[in-house]
């Protein structure tokens, strides 16, 4: 952290700029800014930070408040540096503003690092996420392969059973077909009531597992 007082946010060179505009901070505090452009700047930054990082903890939101306030001041002072005047056209101390900007920039970098918002932390997290994604992808590919193998085993088993019933039916008289329940009607009913549902159950089980995958992606 830097060695300046956050109270320096109250800029001795600041002026009304023609009116006051109120914004709501991520931690549910209100902040008064000087112009509509500052209000737009603050609200757009706040929305983007929260969308990109998804902060929920009140302490993190409080730190985000500090970042936004300091970035707002840096934005204000940078504009004043360019024109060497404040919003009311009064002269400002450019060297003093530069010192404020440098101190606040260091403070912002330190807070972002603590919150894991710096590029090094993001890159590390991204590498970890990619590695985890590939690991899960391999596991799911293996499970899909197992499912396909189970389907093939089921198909071959059912096919052999169907073939055996058909051959039995062809070798039987009508009386024997009725006795052994292997007539054409019996075979058709067996396929509709037993064979097809058995295979569908295998697919249904796999689809249920796929829904779990989707929820964990």
MODELLER restraints for C-alpha pairs under 7 A, 6 or more apart:
rsr = mdl.restraints
at = mdl.atoms
rsr.add(forms.Gaussian(group=physical.xy_distance, feature=features.Distance(at['CA:1:A'], at['CA:107:A']), mean=5.82, stdev=0.5))
rsr.add(forms.Gaussian(group=physical.xy_distance, feature=features.Distance(at['CA:1:A'], at['CA:110:A']), mean=5.97, stdev=0.5))
rsr.add(forms.Gaussian(group=physical.xy_distance, feature=features.Distance(at['CA:2:A'], at['CA:103:A']), mean=6.67, stdev=0.5))
rsr.add(forms.Gaussian(group=physical.xy_distance, feature=features.Distance(at['CA:2:A'], at['CA:106:A']), mean=6.58, stdev=0.5))
rsr.add(forms.Gaussian(group=physical.xy_distance, feature=features.Distance(at['CA:2:A'], at['CA:107:A']), mean=5.83, stdev=0.5))
rsr.add(forms.Gaussian(group=physical.xy_distance, feature=features.Distance(at['CA:13:A'], at['CA:92:A']), mean=6.45, stdev=0.5))
rsr.add(forms.Gaussian(group=physical.xy_distance, feature=features.Distance(at['CA:15:A'], at['CA:87:A']), mean=6.90, stdev=0.5))
rsr.add(forms.Gaussian(group=physical.xy_distance, feature=features.Distance(at['CA:15:A'], at['CA:88:A']), mean=6.85, stdev=0.5))
rsr.add(forms.Gaussian(group=physical.xy_distance, feature=features.Distance(at['CA:16:A'], at['CA:34:A']), mean=6.01, stdev=0.5))
rsr.add(forms.Gaussian(group=physical.xy_distance, feature=features.Distance(at['CA:17:A'], at['CA:34:A']), mean=5.60, stdev=0.5))
rsr.add(forms.Gaussian(group=physical.xy_distance, feature=features.Distance(at['CA:17:A'], at['CA:35:A']), mean=6.49, stdev=0.5))
rsr.add(forms.Gaussian(group=physical.xy_distance, feature=features.Distance(at['CA:17:A'], at['CA:87:A']), mean=4.79, stdev=0.5))
rsr.add(forms.Gaussian(group=physical.xy_distance, feature=features.Distance(at['CA:17:A'], at['CA:88:A']), mean=5.65, stdev=0.5))
rsr.add(forms.Gaussian(group=physical.xy_distance, feature=features.Distance(at['CA:19:A'], at['CA:34:A']), mean=6.01, stdev=0.5))
rsr.add(forms.Gaussian(group=physical.xy_distance, feature=features.Distance(at['CA:19:A'], at['CA:35:A']), mean=6.60, stdev=0.5))
rsr.add(forms.Gaussian(group=physical.xy_distance, feature=features.Distance(at['CA:20:A'], at['CA:32:A']), mean=6.20, stdev=0.5))
rsr.add(forms.Gaussian(group=physical.xy_distance, feature=features.Distance(at['CA:20:A'], at['CA:33:A']), mean=5.86, stdev=0.5))
rsr.add(forms.Gaussian(group=physical.xy_distance, feature=features.Distance(at['CA:20:A'], at['CA:34:A']), mean=4.96, stdev=0.5))
rsr.add(forms.Gaussian(group=physical.xy_distance, feature=features.Distance(at['CA:20:A'], at['CA:35:A']), mean=6.62, stdev=0.5))
rsr.add(forms.Gaussian(group=physical.xy_distance, feature=features.Distance(at['CA:21:A'], at['CA:32:A']), mean=5.45, stdev=0.5))
rsr.add(forms.Gaussian(group=physical.xy_distance, feature=features.Distance(at['CA:21:A'], at['CA:33:A']), mean=5.12, stdev=0.5))
rsr.add(forms.Gaussian(group=physical.xy_distance, feature=features.Distance(at['CA:21:A'], at['CA:34:A']), mean=5.98, stdev=0.5))
rsr.add(forms.Gaussian(group=physical.xy_distance, feature=features.Distance(at['CA:21:A'], at['CA:35:A']), mean=6.32, stdev=0.5))
rsr.add(forms.Gaussian(group=physical.xy_distance, feature=features.Distance(at['CA:21:A'], at['CA:36:A']), mean=6.71, stdev=0.5))
rsr.add(forms.Gaussian(group=physical.xy_distance, feature=features.Distance(at['CA:21:A'], at['CA:39:A']), mean=6.56, stdev=0.5))
rsr.add(forms.Gaussian(group=physical.xy_distance, feature=features.Distance(at['CA:22:A'], at['CA:30:A']), mean=6.51, stdev=0.5))
rsr.add(forms.Gaussian(group=physical.xy_distance, feature=features.Distance(at['CA:22:A'], at['CA:31:A']), mean=5.58, stdev=0.5))
rsr.add(forms.Gaussian(group=physical.xy_distance, feature=features.Distance(at['CA:22:A'], at['CA:32:A']), mean=4.48, stdev=0.5))
rsr.add(forms.Gaussian(group=physical.xy_distance, feature=features.Distance(at['CA:22:A'], at['CA:33:A']), mean=6.16, stdev=0.5))
rsr.add(forms.Gaussian(group=physical.xy_distance, feature=features.Distance(at['CA:23:A'], at['CA:30:A']), mean=5.63, stdev=0.5))
rsr.add(forms.Gaussian(group=physical.xy_distance, feature=features.Distance(at['CA:23:A'], at['CA:31:A']), mean=5.30, stdev=0.5))
rsr.add(forms.Gaussian(group=physical.xy_distance, feature=features.Distance(at['CA:23:A'], at['CA:32:A']), mean=6.36, stdev=0.5))
rsr.add(forms.Gaussian(group=physical.xy_distance, feature=features.Distance(at['CA:23:A'], at['CA:39:A']), mean=6.46, stdev=0.5))
rsr.add(forms.Gaussian(group=physical.xy_distance, feature=features.Distance(at['CA:24:A'], at['CA:30:A']), mean=4.63, stdev=0.5))
rsr.add(forms.Gaussian(group=physical.xy_distance, feature=features.Distance(at['CA:24:A'], at['CA:31:A']), mean=6.36, stdev=0.5))
rsr.add(forms.Gaussian(group=physical.xy_distance, feature=features.Distance(at['CA:25:A'], at['CA:31:A']), mean=6.96, stdev=0.5))
rsr.add(forms.Gaussian(group=physical.xy_distance, feature=features.Distance(at['CA:25:A'], at['CA:65:A']), mean=6.09, stdev=0.5))
rsr.add(forms.Gaussian(group=physical.xy_distance, feature=features.Distance(at['CA:26:A'], at['CA:46:A']), mean=6.81, stdev=0.5))
rsr.add(forms.Gaussian(group=physical.xy_distance, feature=features.Distance(at['CA:26:A'], at['CA:61:A']), mean=5.77, stdev=0.5))
rsr.add(forms.Gaussian(group=physical.xy_distance, feature=features.Distance(at['CA:26:A'], at['CA:65:A']), mean=6.29, stdev=0.5))
rsr.add(forms.Gaussian(group=physical.xy_distance, feature=features.Distance(at['CA:27:A'], at['CA:58:A']), mean=6.52, stdev=0.5))
rsr.add(forms.Gaussian(group=physical.xy_distance, feature=features.Distance(at['CA:27:A'], at['CA:61:A']), mean=5.11, stdev=0.5))
rsr.add(forms.Gaussian(group=physical.xy_distance, feature=features.Distance(at['CA:27:A'], at['CA:62:A']), mean=5.56, stdev=0.5))
rsr.add(forms.Gaussian(group=physical.xy_distance, feature=features.Distance(at['CA:27:A'], at['CA:65:A']), mean=6.64, stdev=0.5))
rsr.add(forms.Gaussian(group=physical.xy_distance, feature=features.Distance(at['CA:33:A'], at['CA:39:A']), mean=6.30, stdev=0.5))
rsr.add(forms.Gaussian(group=physical.xy_distance, feature=features.Distance(at['CA:38:A'], at['CA:72:A']), mean=6.99, stdev=0.5))
rsr.add(forms.Gaussian(group=physical.xy_distance, feature=features.Distance(at['CA:42:A'], at['CA:68:A']), mean=6.70, stdev=0.5))
rsr.add(forms.Gaussian(group=physical.xy_distance, feature=features.Distance(at['CA:42:A'], at['CA:72:A']), mean=6.40, stdev=0.5))
rsr.add(forms.Gaussian(group=physical.xy_distance, feature=features.Distance(at['CA:46:A'], at['CA:68:A']), mean=6.89, stdev=0.5))
rsr.add(forms.Gaussian(group=physical.xy_distance, feature=features.Distance(at['CA:55:A'], at['CA:61:A']), mean=6.42, stdev=0.5))
rsr.add(forms.Gaussian(group=physical.xy_distance, feature=features.Distance(at['CA:67:A'], at['CA:108:A']), mean=5.68, stdev=0.5))
rsr.add(forms.Gaussian(group=physical.xy_distance, feature=features.Distance(at['CA:70:A'], at['CA:104:A']), mean=6.10, stdev=0.5))
rsr.add(forms.Gaussian(group=physical.xy_distance, feature=features.Distance(at['CA:74:A'], at['CA:101:A']), mean=5.54, stdev=0.5))
rsr.add(forms.Gaussian(group=physical.xy_distance, feature=features.Distance(at['CA:77:A'], at['CA:97:A']), mean=6.13, stdev=0.5))
rsr.add(forms.Gaussian(group=physical.xy_distance, feature=features.Distance(at['CA:80:A'], at['CA:86:A']), mean=5.27, stdev=0.5))
rsr.add(forms.Gaussian(group=physical.xy_distance, feature=features.Distance(at['CA:81:A'], at['CA:94:A']), mean=5.63, stdev=0.5))
rsr.add(forms.Gaussian(group=physical.xy_distance, feature=features.Distance(at['CA:84:A'], at['CA:91:A']), mean=5.90, stdev=0.5))
rsr.add(forms.Gaussian(group=physical.xy_distance, feature=features.Distance(at['CA:84:A'], at['CA:92:A']), mean=5.73, stdev=0.5))
rsr.add(forms.Gaussian(group=physical.xy_distance, feature=features.Distance(at['CA:84:A'], at['CA:94:A']), mean=6.45, stdev=0.5))
rsr.add(forms.Gaussian(group=physical.xy_distance, feature=features.Distance(at['CA:85:A'], at['CA:91:A']), mean=4.28, stdev=0.5))
rsr.add(forms.Gaussian(group=physical.xy_distance, feature=features.Distance(at['CA:85:A'], at['CA:92:A']), mean=5.25, stdev=0.5))
rsr.add(forms.Gaussian(group=physical.xy_distance, feature=features.Distance(at['CA:86:A'], at['CA:92:A']), mean=6.39, stdev=0.5))
rsr.add(forms.Gaussian(group=physical.xy_distance, feature=features.Distance(at['CA:112:A'], at['CA:118:A']), mean=5.60, stdev=0.5))
rsr.add(forms.Gaussian(group=physical.xy_distance, feature=features.Distance(at['CA:165:A'], at['CA:182:A']), mean=6.35, stdev=0.5))
rsr.add(forms.Gaussian(group=physical.xy_distance, feature=features.Distance(at['CA:169:A'], at['CA:177:A']), mean=6.03, stdev=0.5))
rsr.add(forms.Gaussian(group=physical.xy_distance, feature=features.Distance(at['CA:169:A'], at['CA:182:A']), mean=5.20, stdev=0.5))
rsr.add(forms.Gaussian(group=physical.xy_distance, feature=features.Distance(at['CA:169:A'], at['CA:183:A']), mean=6.00, stdev=0.5))
rsr.add(forms.Gaussian(group=physical.xy_distance, feature=features.Distance(at['CA:177:A'], at['CA:183:A']), mean=5.03, stdev=0.5))
